[in-house]
Structure formats: structure tokens, C-alpha cells
Amino acid sequence: MTDRPAWVPDSINTELPSAARVYDYLLGGGHNFAVDRVVGEKVLLALPNGGQIAGSNRAFLRRAVLFMIDQGITQFLDLGSGIPTVGNVHEIAQQADPTARVVYVDYDEVAVTHSELLLQGNDNATVVAADATRPERVLSAPAVRKMLDFDKPVGLLMVAVLHFVPDEKKPHEVLARYIDALPSGSLVALSHLTADAKPAEMAAVVEAMKNSRDPMYFRSHAEFSGMFGGLEMLEPGVVSAPNWRPEVDYDTSPDDVYVGLARKA
């Protein structure tokens, strides 16, 4: 295939778009294929501020990790971590606390391959090739058990992941299983795309992604808020991404991504 760079493992189907690579394209990254860029352009046609939305989501990730560090969290489980770009969890956390430990989990081969390259020589960070919707497999993975101490609080991150999980895979139950495994004092950060503000535009995004490896399933404010059930919701609650503890004031904010952070009692 002419589009296959030398760094791409032979097992990867470069003709099938993936969410991780489309997201990488929207963020301005270079680890994507022609088929991903075609889908990315369809997304941008339907949602011209798609790049801003992706960037806003990524900025929330950074603020959430720094907040967790401030709360004394020194170990992180990043589910559906995606392709490494500037501002990865381990970079943010370890800059603030060099002892911070991070486990990335993803099933996209490109994401895993590049994470492995990025983490060479970093004894406090690793990547696990696994489907985040299979919590038993993730939580029992040797690398997870070795890197994370589940007797101490953990920062759990599912950022821009749950809108790829259909109802039949029971996202509430998947999340609940991870939360059950966390000790008291752990923090959970989630983000989720929504069609609440732009139903027609988001319907076009769903159409653009429907034949990819990762179709999309948008949820309402109420549906997303319900995913924090049983947790102590921290201020400012479930809000659009730029409005979660912003570092600067925004004149306008994309209302297409809901985010929130909660504590396990």
C-alpha cells in the first residue's frame, strides 16, 4: 500500500479509519493515514470547529491531571489513551511530580506502537494493548498490577472514549467495574461528546464515522452525568470542556464536549 509508512506494523489495516488516528488528525498530528484524513475532513465539513473541540478536550485532560496531582494523586490509569501527542498524561504528571506513575491502555495498534517508543527508558510509565471496555482484562494485566498500587488513590481517566462505546456494551457497567477497583480517595475524570447543542451537525459526524473501526454514540447531559453515579461530583460539576476550571476566560465556548471530575468516597 502506498500510504503505509515504514513505521506501521504489517498487521494494521490502513484502509480502515480509526478514532485514534482521526483524533490525531484533528489535533494536527502526523500519525494518521489517508483514510483517516478523509474521515477527518468529513467531520470538519459537518463541524468546522472540530479541531477546536479536540483541542479543548485535550486541554481539559491537562487541567484534570494537574488537579489530580494537586490533590495528592501520583498514579494514573488512562483508558483509551490514543496516539501520543504533545501533552501526554505522563509528561504532565511527571513534570509536576517525577515519581508519578502512568499506565496507558488502548487497542489501536498505532497508538500502542508509538506509546511504546515514547516510553522507552521511562520506568514509571507503560502501555497495555487492551480494549478498555474489558475491565477485567485491563485490571488483571501484569503491567497494570506492577505499575499501580490499588491500595493507594488512583487517577482514572476516560477522556474522549465513552462516546465510542455503544449502549449494548453497557458503558455504565464498564465504568462501574473500574470504579469498584479503585480505593477510597481516587479521582475519576471523564469527557464525552454530545449532540445537545448541535443535533444536525453531530448527526453528520456520526454518519462520517459509522463505517470506521469506531462508530460514535453521542449522549445527553443527563446521560453523561449519570455515569458519575455513586461518586462525589467536584465543582463545577458536569460542564462544557472549556468551562471546567479554566485557566483563562473564554468569550465563546464549544458546547460539544461535556466533562467532569469526581471523587470516590
C-alpha positions as CSV (number, residue, x, y, z in Angstrom):
1,M,0.0,0.0,0.0
2,T,1.4,3.3,-1.0
3,D,0.1,5.0,2.1
4,R,1.9,2.6,4.5
5,P,4.9,4.4,6.2
6,A,7.8,2.3,7.3
7,W,6.9,2.5,11.0
8,V,3.4,1.0,10.5
9,P,3.2,-2.7,11.6
10,D,2.1,-5.1,8.9
11,S,-1.0,-6.1,11.0
12,I,-2.6,-2.7,10.7
13,N,-5.3,-2.2,8.1
14,T,-4.5,1.2,6.7
15,E,-7.8,1.2,4.7
16,L,-10.0,1.2,7.8
17,P,-10.2,4.5,9.7
18,S,-9.8,4.6,13.4
19,A,-10.9,7.1,16.0
20,A,-7.5,7.4,17.5
21,R,-6.0,8.4,14.1
22,V,-8.9,10.7,13.2
23,Y,-8.5,12.5,16.5
24,D,-4.7,12.7,15.9
25,Y,-5.5,14.4,12.6
26,L,-7.9,16.9,14.2
27,L,-5.2,17.7,16.7
28,G,-2.8,18.4,13.9
29,G,-0.7,15.2,14.4
30,G,1.1,13.2,11.8
31,H,0.2,9.6,12.8
32,N,-2.7,9.1,10.5
33,F,-3.4,7.6,7.1
34,A,-5.2,8.9,4.0
35,V,-8.4,7.2,5.0
36,D,-8.3,8.8,8.4
37,R,-7.8,12.2,6.9
38,V,-10.8,11.7,4.5
39,V,-13.0,11.0,7.6
40,G,-11.4,13.9,9.4
41,E,-12.3,16.2,6.6
42,K,-15.9,14.9,6.7
43,V,-16.0,15.6,10.4
44,L,-14.7,19.2,9.8
45,L,-17.2,19.7,7.0
46,A,-20.0,18.9,9.4
47,L,-18.4,20.6,12.4
48,P,-16.0,23.3,11.2
49,N,-14.7,23.9,14.8
50,G,-13.8,20.2,15.1
51,G,-10.2,21.0,15.7
52,Q,-11.1,23.4,18.4
53,I,-13.3,20.8,20.1
54,A,-10.5,18.3,20.0
55,G,-8.0,20.8,21.4
56,S,-10.5,21.8,24.1
57,N,-10.8,18.2,25.1
58,R,-7.1,17.8,25.3
59,A,-6.7,20.9,27.4
60,F,-9.3,19.5,29.8
61,L,-7.1,16.4,30.1
62,R,-4.1,18.6,31.1
63,R,-6.1,20.5,33.7
64,A,-7.6,17.4,35.2
65,V,-4.2,15.7,35.6
66,L,-2.7,18.8,37.3
67,F,-5.8,19.0,39.6
68,M,-5.3,15.3,40.5
69,I,-1.6,16.0,41.2
70,D,-2.6,18.9,43.5
71,Q,-4.9,16.5,45.3
72,G,-2.0,14.1,46.0
73,I,-2.7,11.6,43.2
74,T,0.6,10.1,42.0
75,Q,-0.6,7.2,39.8
76,F,-2.8,7.3,36.8
77,L,-4.7,4.8,34.6
78,D,-5.5,6.4,31.2
79,L,-8.1,4.3,29.4
80,G,-8.4,4.7,25.6
81,S,-5.3,6.9,25.7
82,G,-4.9,7.3,21.9
83,I,-1.9,8.2,19.9
84,P,0.8,10.1,21.8
85,T,0.8,13.8,21.1
86,V,2.2,16.7,23.0
87,G,0.8,16.9,26.5
88,N,0.5,13.2,27.3
89,V,-0.5,12.3,30.9
90,H,3.0,11.1,31.9
91,E,4.5,14.3,30.6
92,I,2.1,16.5,32.5
93,A,2.2,14.4,35.7
94,Q,5.9,13.7,35.8
95,Q,6.8,17.3,35.2
96,A,4.9,18.1,38.3
97,D,6.0,15.0,40.2
98,P,8.8,13.0,38.7
99,T,7.7,9.9,40.8
100,A,4.2,9.8,39.2
101,R,3.4,6.5,37.5
102,V,1.1,6.2,34.4
103,V,-0.4,3.2,32.6
104,Y,-1.9,3.9,29.2
105,V,-4.5,1.5,27.7
106,D,-5.5,1.4,24.1
107,Y,-6.4,-1.2,21.4
108,D,-5.3,0.8,18.4
109,E,-2.0,-0.7,17.2
110,V,-0.6,2.7,16.1
111,A,-1.4,4.2,19.5
112,V,0.3,1.3,21.3
113,T,3.3,1.2,19.0
114,H,4.0,4.9,19.4
115,S,3.4,4.8,23.1
116,E,6.0,2.0,23.4
117,L,8.5,4.1,21.5
118,L,7.8,7.3,23.5
119,L,8.1,5.5,26.8
120,Q,11.4,3.7,26.2
121,G,13.6,4.4,29.2
122,N,10.7,5.7,31.4
123,D,10.4,3.2,34.3
124,N,7.3,5.0,35.7
125,A,5.1,4.7,32.6
126,T,3.9,1.9,30.4
127,V,1.3,1.0,27.8
128,V,-1.1,-2.0,27.7
129,A,-2.6,-3.2,24.5
130,A,-6.2,-3.9,25.5
131,D,-9.8,-3.0,24.9
132,A,-10.8,-0.5,27.7
133,T,-14.3,-1.9,27.6
134,R,-12.9,-5.2,29.0
135,P,-12.1,-4.0,32.6
136,E,-11.3,-7.5,34.0
137,R,-8.6,-8.0,31.4
138,V,-7.2,-4.5,31.9
139,L,-7.2,-4.6,35.6
140,S,-5.6,-8.1,35.7
141,A,-2.9,-7.2,33.2
142,P,0.6,-7.7,34.7
143,A,1.8,-4.3,33.7
144,V,-1.2,-2.7,35.5
145,R,-0.7,-4.7,38.6
146,K,3.0,-3.9,38.6
147,M,2.8,-0.2,37.9
148,L,-0.2,0.8,40.1
149,D,-0.8,0.2,43.8
150,F,-4.5,-0.2,44.3
151,D,-4.1,0.3,48.0
152,K,-3.5,4.0,47.2
153,P,-5.7,6.5,45.3
154,V,-5.6,6.3,41.6
155,G,-6.4,8.9,38.9
156,L,-8.7,7.2,36.4
157,L,-9.1,9.0,33.0
158,M,-11.6,8.1,30.3
159,V,-11.2,11.2,28.1
160,A,-12.9,11.2,24.7
161,V,-13.6,7.5,25.0
162,L,-17.1,6.8,26.2
163,H,-18.8,8.2,23.0
164,F,-17.3,5.2,21.2
165,V,-19.0,2.7,23.5
166,P,-22.5,1.7,22.4
167,D,-25.2,1.1,24.9
168,E,-25.1,-2.7,24.2
169,K,-21.6,-2.7,25.7
170,K,-23.0,-1.2,28.8
171,P,-20.7,1.8,29.4
172,H,-22.2,2.5,32.8
173,E,-21.3,-1.1,33.9
174,V,-17.8,-0.9,32.4
175,L,-17.1,2.3,34.2
176,A,-18.6,1.0,37.5
177,R,-16.3,-2.0,37.3
178,Y,-13.2,0.2,37.1
179,I,-14.6,2.4,39.9
180,D,-15.2,-0.6,42.1
181,A,-11.5,-1.5,41.8
182,L,-10.3,2.0,42.9
183,P,-9.5,2.7,46.5
184,S,-11.2,5.5,48.5
185,G,-9.8,8.9,47.6
186,S,-9.4,8.1,43.9
187,L,-10.4,10.6,41.3
188,V,-12.3,10.0,38.0
189,A,-12.1,12.3,35.0
190,L,-14.5,11.8,32.1
191,S,-15.3,13.6,28.9
192,H,-18.0,12.8,26.3
193,L,-19.1,14.4,23.0
194,T,-22.7,15.4,22.9
195,A,-25.3,16.4,20.3
196,D,-27.3,18.5,22.7
197,A,-26.2,21.8,21.2
198,K,-25.8,20.8,17.5
199,P,-28.0,17.8,16.7
200,A,-27.9,18.2,13.0
201,E,-24.1,18.7,12.8
202,M,-23.4,15.9,15.2
203,A,-25.7,13.5,13.2
204,A,-23.4,14.3,10.2
205,V,-20.4,13.4,12.4
206,V,-22.0,10.1,13.3
207,E,-22.6,9.4,9.6
208,A,-18.9,10.2,8.8
209,M,-17.7,7.8,11.5
210,K,-20.2,5.0,11.0
211,N,-18.0,2.8,8.7
212,S,-14.9,3.3,10.7
213,R,-13.4,1.0,13.3
214,D,-15.0,3.2,16.0
215,P,-18.6,4.4,15.3
216,M,-19.8,7.2,17.6
217,Y,-22.7,7.4,20.1
218,F,-23.4,10.8,21.5
219,R,-25.2,11.2,24.8
220,S,-27.1,14.0,26.6
221,H,-26.0,16.0,29.6
222,A,-28.3,13.8,31.8
223,E,-27.0,10.5,30.4
224,F,-23.3,11.6,30.8
225,S,-24.0,12.9,34.3
226,G,-25.4,9.5,35.2
227,M,-22.0,7.9,34.6
228,F,-20.7,9.6,37.8
229,G,-23.3,7.8,39.9
230,G,-22.1,6.9,43.3
231,L,-19.2,9.4,43.2
232,E,-18.8,12.8,44.8
233,M,-19.0,15.2,42.0
234,L,-16.5,18.0,42.3
235,E,-17.1,21.6,41.3
236,P,-18.0,22.9,38.8
237,G,-19.9,19.7,38.1
238,V,-20.6,18.5,34.5
239,V,-19.9,21.4,32.2
240,S,-18.6,22.0,28.7
241,A,-14.8,21.4,28.5
242,P,-13.5,25.0,28.4
243,N,-15.6,25.8,31.5
244,W,-14.1,23.2,33.7
245,R,-11.7,25.2,36.0
246,P,-10.5,27.3,33.1
247,E,-7.1,28.9,33.2
248,V,-8.2,31.8,31.0
249,D,-11.6,33.4,30.3
250,Y,-13.4,32.4,27.1
251,D,-15.6,34.7,25.1
252,T,-17.2,31.6,23.4
253,S,-17.0,28.0,24.5
254,P,-17.6,24.9,22.4
255,D,-20.6,23.2,24.0
256,D,-19.9,19.9,22.2
257,V,-17.9,18.2,24.9
258,Y,-19.2,17.5,28.4
259,V,-16.6,16.9,31.1
260,G,-16.5,16.2,34.8
261,L,-14.3,15.1,37.7
262,A,-15.5,13.2,40.7
263,R,-14.0,11.5,43.9
264,K,-14.6,8.0,45.2
265,A,-15.5,8.3,48.9
